[in-house]
Amino acid sequence: ERYAHILAEKRGREGATFDEANDKMFERNYFGMMMVETGDADAFITGVYTKYSNTIKVAKEVIGIRPEYKHFGTMHILNSKETLIDIAKLAEQTVRFFNHTPVMAMLSYSNFGSDQDGSPASVHQAVEYMQKNYPELAIDGEMQVNFAMNTSLRDAKYPFTRLAGKEVNTLVFPNLSSANSGYKLIQAMCDTELIGPIQMGLNKPIHFTDFESSVRDIVNITAVAVIDAIVDKKKKENK
């Protein structure tokens, strides 16, 4: 009931009532995320037994998106210039979180303005924004994935890029379909351990798995959530 009162007060201007909020507390995602929201828990991991679309709805409602962003990212990617900018900014922060310097390629099916319609145009505009506002960041595009991953090919054909001489370690896909297909293809073809999806942009350490997750996948995402919670706590202590 305490959690229900807090949620009803938080979302009262969106039509939430105590009775509705109280009913929701019998759902594990609502109750667990309210534990994090109130500080009774440090992090929350979910997704094996619930639909992803429902999980992100609860996360937005209970935890909320960081005020400096309009979107949060995991596999929730929309094909618009604004969303791509948010995803690029969040990805840059997340790569630094794991103690790497981001070298980012924004992908499409064309290279550097050769196709000026559809998703390439959105990616191109997002790159322009990022380069203007983050002049020290190694980010460029739009480009095809083979140019992103092959440094010598890219440098020979497009020597003007910010990525010259650098190996790309971060790929930003233009939409959900290509992102999902890309990482699933790598997973199927390579002996590579994939950790994620890693949540980026929510106010608290909430992380997602899915129904395909192995025990190892859940352990990995739990480790990420623990690190996330520790960093979050340190930030609050330093304010």
ZIWOKA-V385359 format. One record per residue. N is the residue number from 0. RES is the residue in three letters. SS is DSSP state (A for helix, B for strand, O for the rest). OMEGA is omega in radians with two decimals (* if undefined). NEAR is the number of other ideal C-beta (glycine too) atoms within 12 Angstrom. Layout:
# ZIWOKA-V385359
N RES SS OMEGA NEAR
N RES SS OMEGA NEAR
This chain:
# ZIWOKA-V385359
0 GLU O 3.08 17
1 ARG A 3.10 18
2 TYR A -3.13 30
3 ALA A 3.11 27
4 HIS A -3.13 20
5 ILE A -3.13 27
6 LEU A 3.14 35
7 ALA A 3.11 28
8 GLU A -3.12 17
9 LYS A -3.06 23
10 ARG O -3.10 26
11 GLY A 3.14 15
12 ARG A 3.07 9
13 GLU A 3.06 15
14 GLY O -3.11 10
15 ALA O 3.05 23
16 THR O 3.13 18
17 PHE A -3.10 21
18 ASP A 3.11 14
19 GLU A -3.14 20
20 ALA A -3.14 30
21 ASN A 3.07 22
22 ASP A -3.11 18
23 LYS A -3.11 30
24 MET O 3.06 29
25 PHE O 3.05 16
26 GLU O -3.01 26
27 ARG A -3.11 21
28 ASN A 3.10 35
29 TYR A -3.09 36
30 PHE A -3.12 29
31 GLY A 3.14 34
32 MET A 3.06 42
33 MET A 3.04 37
34 MET A 3.12 28
35 VAL A -3.12 35
36 GLU A -3.10 34
37 THR O -3.13 23
38 GLY O 3.09 17
39 ASP O 3.03 17
40 ALA O -3.09 22
41 ASP O -3.09 26
42 ALA O -3.11 33
43 PHE B 3.14 37
44 ILE B -3.07 39
45 THR B 3.01 38
46 GLY O -3.08 35
47 VAL O -3.06 23
48 TYR O 3.13 18
49 THR O 3.13 24
50 LYS O -3.12 16
51 TYR A -3.11 27
52 SER A 3.11 18
53 ASN A -3.11 20
54 THR A -3.12 38
55 ILE A 3.07 33
56 LYS A 3.14 19
57 VAL A -3.14 34
58 ALA A 3.11 39
59 LYS A -3.08 28
60 GLU A -3.02 30
61 VAL A -3.03 38
62 ILE O -3.14 37
63 GLY O 3.13 24
64 ILE B 3.12 25
65 ARG O -3.01 22
66 PRO O -3.12 10
67 GLU O -3.12 14
68 TYR O 3.02 23
69 LYS O -3.08 22
70 HIS O 2.87 28
71 PHE O -3.01 38
72 GLY B 2.78 37
73 THR O 2.94 34
74 MET O -3.09 31
75 HIS O -3.03 29
76 ILE O 3.13 40
77 LEU O -3.06 24
78 ASN O 3.04 24
79 SER O -3.09 22
80 LYS A -3.07 27
81 GLU A -3.13 19
82 THR A 3.13 31
83 LEU A 3.09 41
84 ILE A 3.11 34
85 ASP A -3.14 30
86 ILE A 3.13 43
87 ALA A 3.13 47
88 LYS A 3.12 35
89 LEU A 3.14 35
90 ALA A 3.12 41
91 GLU A 3.13 31
92 GLN A -3.10 28
93 THR A 3.10 32
94 VAL A 3.10 26
95 ARG A 3.09 20
96 PHE A 3.12 23
97 PHE O 2.97 22
98 ASN O 3.03 11
99 HIS O 3.03 18
100 THR O -3.05 19
101 PRO O 2.96 34
102 VAL B -2.84 31
103 MET B 3.02 43
104 ALA B 3.07 41
105 MET B -2.89 52
106 LEU B 2.97 40
107 SER O 3.12 38
108 TYR O 3.07 23
109 SER O -3.08 25
110 ASN O 2.89 29
111 PHE O 3.02 29
112 GLY O -3.14 20
113 SER O 3.03 20
114 ASP O -2.97 20
115 GLN O 3.10 16
116 ASP O 3.01 14
117 GLY A -3.05 17
118 SER A 3.10 32
119 PRO A 3.14 30
120 ALA A 3.12 25
121 SER A 3.13 35
122 VAL A -3.14 48
123 HIS A 3.13 31
124 GLN A 3.11 27
125 ALA A 3.10 39
126 VAL A 3.13 38
127 GLU A 3.13 24
128 TYR A -3.09 25
129 MET A -3.13 36
130 GLN A 3.13 25
131 LYS A -3.02 13
132 ASN A 3.12 16
133 TYR O -3.00 23
134 PRO O -3.12 11
135 GLU O -3.08 12
136 LEU O 3.08 28
137 ALA B 3.13 30
138 ILE B 3.11 43
139 ASP B -3.11 41
140 GLY B -0.10 47
141 GLU B -3.13 43
142 MET B 3.07 39
143 GLN O -2.99 29
144 VAL A -3.14 30
145 ASN A 3.07 18
146 PHE A 3.11 31
147 ALA A -3.00 36
148 MET A -3.12 23
149 ASN O -3.03 19
150 THR A -3.09 23
151 SER A 3.10 17
152 LEU A -3.12 20
153 ARG A -3.10 31
154 ASP A 3.12 21
155 ALA A -3.07 14
156 LYS A -3.04 20
157 TYR O -3.05 26
158 PRO O -3.07 16
159 PHE O -3.00 14
160 THR O 3.05 31
161 ARG O -3.08 29
162 LEU O -3.05 37
163 ALA O 3.11 19
164 GLY O -3.08 15
165 LYS O 3.05 24
166 GLU O -3.12 22
167 VAL O 3.07 36
168 ASN O -3.13 25
169 THR B 3.11 36
170 LEU B 3.06 37
171 VAL B -3.11 46
172 PHE O -3.07 40
173 PRO O -3.12 41
174 ASN O -3.07 27
175 LEU A -3.07 25
176 SER A -3.10 16
177 SER A 3.12 26
178 ALA A -3.13 30
179 ASN A -3.14 22
180 SER A -3.11 18
181 GLY A -3.08 26
182 TYR A 3.08 26
183 LYS A 3.11 20
184 LEU A 3.09 16
185 ILE A -3.13 19
186 GLN A -3.09 19
187 ALA A -2.99 12
188 MET A -3.01 11
189 CYS O 3.04 12
190 ASP O -3.04 8
191 THR O 3.09 12
192 GLU O 3.13 14
193 LEU O 3.12 25
194 ILE O 3.13 25
195 GLY O 0.08 32
196 PRO O -3.13 34
197 ILE O -3.10 35
198 GLN O 3.11 43
199 MET B 2.96 39
200 GLY O 3.04 35
201 LEU B -3.08 37
202 ASN O -3.06 27
203 LYS O -3.13 36
204 PRO O 3.04 39
205 ILE B -3.09 45
206 HIS B -2.99 42
207 PHE B 2.91 42
208 THR O 3.02 35
209 ASP O -3.01 28
210 PHE O 3.11 16
211 GLU O -3.00 16
212 SER O 3.01 25
213 SER O 3.05 17
214 VAL A 3.12 11
215 ARG A 3.12 15
216 ASP A -3.12 27
217 ILE A 3.09 25
218 VAL A -3.13 17
219 ASN A -3.10 23
220 ILE A 3.05 35
221 THR A 3.09 28
222 ALA A 3.10 22
223 VAL A -3.14 31
224 ALA A 3.12 34
225 VAL A 3.11 21
226 ILE A 3.13 24
227 ASP A -3.12 33
228 ALA A 3.13 26
229 ILE A 3.13 18
230 VAL A 3.13 24
231 ASP A 3.14 27
232 LYS A 3.14 19
233 LYS A 3.13 12
234 LYS A -3.13 15
235 LYS A -3.14 14
236 GLU A -3.09 9
237 ASN A -3.12 8
238 LYS O * 7
